[in-house]
């Protein structure tokens, strides 16, 4: 909570409006890496939700994302638990 405003004030004090700061490329790479992390986390959450939906599904069939497909996303029929 304190690091964000401190870094923002440091950036404001050390940069000039007529040219980018010397660490501009470092900030761009850090922003790109952070975006990749956010996409990875959100994708894992979506896949986890879809897996839970398939595991706890009690009706006959349901569509779910097949995370084992190699190159393209495919939909499969959720297997019904055997009553044997």
Secondary structure, DSSP 8 states (H G I E B T S, - for coil): -HHHHHHHHHHHHH-BTTB--TTHHHHHHHHHHHHHHHHHHHHHHHHHHHHHHHHT--SS--EEE-TT-SSS--EEE-------
